[in-house]
Amino acid sequence: MYPILDVFPGTDLDSRLLTVLYFRSEARESCTSRIPGTRMVERRLIMLPIDTAVNEIENTTFHMILRGSKSQEMEFIAFNSAYSLQDILILLKRLSASDTSFEIRSSAVPDQPVSGISNGRNAAPGTLCFVDRPPPSEALSLLRASIVLTDRQIAPLLAGCTLIIADDPRALFIDCVSHIFSKGGFANFTSPTEASPGIHPDADIHRSAVIEAGVYIGNGARIAAGCIIKQGSYVGDHVIIRENTVIGSEGIALHKTKDGRVLRFPHVAGIVIEDDVEIGACCVLARGTLNSSRVGRETVIGNLSNLGHAVQIGIRVWMSVGCMIGGNASIGDDSTLGLGVCVRDNSRIGKNCSIGMGSVVAHDLPDNYSVFGNPARRLPDVKAGPDR
């Protein structure tokens, strides 16, 4: 039986319309911090019809997430130290201009714990997030279980949420997160990855490679000369990373505040490279801001490729030399990209797609679609990579 968690507060149940997303936890023997025999739990969200799952709810102890047909894994970055709602308010006031005032709309008690931060588009319960655009209706049930920084225009759309209302909620959130991050106040990995930093004794790391603190490198991984693996990077088993590649660098995410400052959005979510991935030489793979960048198992990334922050790359994806993938883009399982393909940020490429060399993809592609050109247009029977 798969464990299902307690229903989040404020969630509406409708067995005809909703599906259940829940964590399936799989524990396997691992070595973390060079201590053999420790356990690593990998959590995945599984979708199940609600009428199948309801009978199992009473005997389980994990969170159940009720969402519509579009689902995304809930992810958060935990604080290393305990924070309460009152602590967060004090910190926000200290970081703000002396004439800045907040309006608090909440039934929560001041000592309510705050466990970390999350993305307001898919907020995790008990975390701090920000919302400065109208949220989709399916996000509201999750936002009601979190603490939301927002402005006066958006606040009426967030009925039932614990709100901290400010003139520029994004700027205030950036200031808060940057301060905590500068003090080492966040966990190395986001919530779906329960691993401790460490290097497996059977990993092969060249003496000139730079491995920062706060990195996990798995069994049989090979890190070549000149590579830099930065804090917050998770490198799975039997991953190959070739010469002079950088894993976990920061991308470019800027916000111009209402008072004229230009702030860099902190990248605190890290990057996850799953088992059996191969990454070529001189590549750059950026870490995420509030959601981790992810590269699925058995994916191949050619030399001189660049993957922006929070990209979501499926399993068995093939990228030829010189691919450029914009931030927050996703590429579905078994897709192939030819030489020099560019994918616009925030684009969604479906499963089993084929994109011919030199193509520039500026829009979403459905599953089983092949394109070629600049801009990329439908062209049947494009073969952009090998059969795998």
N, C-alpha and C positions, 0 to 999 in steps of 0.2 A: 504494500500500500504506500502510495506517495504521500508525504506529509503536506497538509494544507493548513494555512495559518488562520488566526482569528480574523473575523471580518473587520475591516477598517471602519472607524466611526463615520456615520453619515452616509454610508454606502446604501444605495437602493437596490433591493433584490428583485429581479424579474426573470424568472426561470425561462420565459419564452424568448427573451431577447439577449440575455447576457451569456458570456462564457466565463469560465474560471481560469485565471492564470495563477500558477502556484509553483513554488520552488521544489524541484527534485534535487536532492542533495546526494552526491556521489563521493564517497571517501576513498582515497587510494593511498597506498604507501608512497611516501615522498621523503625527500631530505631537504629540510629548511634550516638555514643557518648551520649547515654541515653537521646536523644531528640526525643520524639515521633513525628510521622508524617513526618519525613524527607523521601526523596525519594532515592531509590537505583536503578541504572540502570544496568541491566545485559546484556552484549552484547554477541551475538553468531554469528558466521559466517555461513551463509546459502548458499548453492550452487544452482544456477538457470541457465538454458540454456540461453545463451546470447540473442537469438532472442526473448525470453519472457521478458527479462529485459530492452532491449534497449528503449522501449516506455516509460519507467518510469524515464529515466535518467534526462531529462530536468528539472523536477520539484523537484529534490532532492538535499540534501546538505551534504550527508555523503560520505566518501571515497569508491570508488569501486576498488576492487583488481582483476586484471585479471591474471589468472594462468592457467596452464595445468590441466590435469585430477587429478594429485596428489596435494592435498591441505592441508594446515596447517594454523591454526589461527595465524595471525600476532600479535605479542606481543612486548611491549617495557616497559622499566622502566623509568619513567619521572624524570627529575631533579626537585628539589624543588626550585632552583633559576634559573634565566635566564642566559643562556650561548650563546655566539655567536661562530662562527667558529674561529674568532681571539682569543677569550678567551681560547678555547680548545688548539689552537696552542701554546699559551703562557704557559699554564699548562703543556703540553707535554714537552716543552723545559725545563721548570723548573725541571721536574721530571727525565730528562734524564741526562746521563753523559755529561760532558762539551764538549767532542769531537763528540757528536752525532749530525748529521745533518739530516734534513728532506727534501724531495723533495715534493713540492705541485703541483698537477695537478688538476686545478679546474677553472671553469668559474664562480664560486660562489663569491659573494662579501664578504669581511671580516666580515661584521656585520650580515651575514646570521644566523638566530637563529638555535640552536641545542636543540632539545626538550628532549633528553634523550639518552639511549643506547639500543641496540637490538642485536639479534643474526644474524650474517651475513648470515646464511643459509636461513633466512626469514626476511630480514631487514625491519624495519618500516621507512617510509619517515621522513626526517629531524632528524634522530638519528645518533649517532656515533656507528660504529660496526668495527669488524676486519675480514679480510679474508686472511688466510695463506695457503689455499689449493684451487685447481681449483674449482670454483663454478659451480653448475649445471646451464644449460642454462636458466631454468625457474626462477632463482634467479636474473638474471641480471636487469630486469626491475625495481625491487624493490631496488636493490643496486644503481641504477642511481639516485634515489631520496634521498639517504642517504650520509653520510660522511664515507669513508672506509679507515681504517688503513690496509696497505698491504705492501708486499715487492716487490723488483724489478723483481722477477721471475713471480709473479702472476699479476702484474700491466698490462701487455699487454692484459690479458684476461678480463680486466674491462674497456673496452672502453666506454667513455661517463660518467664515474663515477667521483665524486669528491674524489680524492685520497690524502692521507697522506702516503708517502712511507718511510719506515724505515727498518733497518736491521732485527729487531725482533718485528714485529707488535703485536704479542700476548703478549709479555712481556710488551710492552709500554701500551697496552690496560689495562692489569692487574694493572700496576702501577697507571694509570689514574683513573680507577674505584675504586681501593682500597683507593686512596686519597680522592675522593669525598664521598665514603661510610663512611670513618672514620669521616667526618665532618657532617654526617647526611644529605647528599645532595640528597638522592633519596626518591621518594614516597614509602609509605609502601607497596602498592599493585601494580601489573603490570596493563597495560592498560585495559585488558578485565574486570577487577573488579573495578567498580566505587562505592566504599564504603569507609566511614570514619572509623577510628579505634573507637572502643567502645564495650561495653558489654550490651546486651539486658537485661532489668530489669527482664525478666522471665527466664533468664539462671540460672542454678543451678551449682554453682562453690564451691567445697570444700574449706574450709578455709586454708588448707595446700597446695593447688595448687598455682603455680607461673604463673601469667599472665603478660608478659612483655608489655611495651608500644608498640603501633603500631600494635595491634591485634584487629580483629573483631570477636565477638562471638554472634551467632544469637539466635533467640527466641527458648526457650525450650531446648537449648543445656545443656548437663550434663557433667561436668568435675570433675573427681574423685580425691581422695586424692593422693598427690605426683606428679601430672602431672605438666609438664612445657610446656607452650605455648609461643613460642618465637616470637619476632618481625617479622612482615611480614606474619603472619598466618591468614588466613580467615577460620573461622569455621562456617558452615551454620546452618540452623534451625534444631532442634531436633537431632543433632549429639550427640552420646554417646562416651566419651573417658574414658576408665577405668584406674585403678590405675597405677601410676608411668610411664606413657607414655610421651614421649617427641615429640612435634610437632614443626617442623621448625628448627631443628638443622642443622649445616653445614655438608655437605658430604666431601669426600676427592677428590680434583681435583688439581693436581700439574702440574707445568710447569718448566722444566729446561731451563734457558735462555742461549743464546749464550755466555754470559759473566760468566757463571758458577753458577748463583744464582738459588735457587729452590723457586719458588713462589707458593703460594696458590691462586687458582682462587677464587675471592670473590663470595659469594652466595648472590645475591641481589634481586632475583626474587620471593622469598617467596613460600608459599604453599596454595592451595585452597582445602578445604574439603567441598564438596557439601552437600545438605540437606539429613537428614535421614541416614547418615553413622554411623556405629558402629565400634569402634576400641578397641581391647582388651588391657589387662594389659601388661606393660613392653615392649611396642613397640617403635620403633624409626622411624619417618617419616621425611626425610631430605627436606629442602627447595631447590629450584632450583638456578642455576647460572644466566643464562640469560633468561630462560623460567621457569615459575612456575611449581612446582610439583602439580599434580591434582589427586584427588580421586573423582570419580563420585558418584552420588546420590545412596542411598540404598545399597552401597557396605558394606561388612562385612570383617574385617581384624582380624584374630585370635591373641591370646596372643603371645608375644615373636617374633613378626614379625619385619622385617627391610626393609624399602623402601628407595632406594637411591635417589639422587638428580634428579629432573626433570622427575620423573616417571609420566606416563600418564595412570591412571587406569580408566576404563570405568564404566558404570552404572551397578548396580546389580552384581558386581563381588563378588565371595566368595573365601576367602583365609583362609585355616585352620591354626592351630597353627604352628608357627615357619617358616613361608615363608620368603624367602630372595629374594628381587627383586633388581637387579642391576640398577645403574643410567641410566637415559634416556631410560629405557625399557618402553614398552607400552603393556597393556593388554586390549583386547576388551570387549565390553559389554557382560554380562551374562556368562562369563567364570568362571570356578571353578578350584581351586588349592587345592590339598590334603595336608596332614601333611608334613611339612618340604620341600616343593618344592623350588628349587632354579632356578631363571631365570637370565641368563647372561645379563650384561649391554648392552644397545642398541638393544636388541632383540625386535621383534614385534610379539605379540601373538594376533591372530585374535579373532573375536567374537564367543561366544558360544563354546569355546574350553574347554576341560577337561584334567587336568594334574594329574596323579596319585601320591599318597604319595611318598615322597622321590625322586622324579624325578629331574634330572638336565637338564634344557632346555638351549642349547647352540646355537640354531638357530631359525629363524623365523618359526611361525606356521600359516597356513591359517585358514580361518573361519571354524567352525564346525569340528575341528580336535581333536582327543584324543590321548594322548601319555602316556607312562609309562617307567621308568627305568633310568639308568645312563650309558651313555647318553640317553636322552628320545627318544624313538622310537614309531612309529605308533602302536597303539593297539586299535582296535575298541571297543566301548561300555564301555570305562572307565567311572565310575561314581565317581567323586571326591568331590561332595558336594550335598547338598539337593536341591530338586526342590523348586524354589522360584517364 
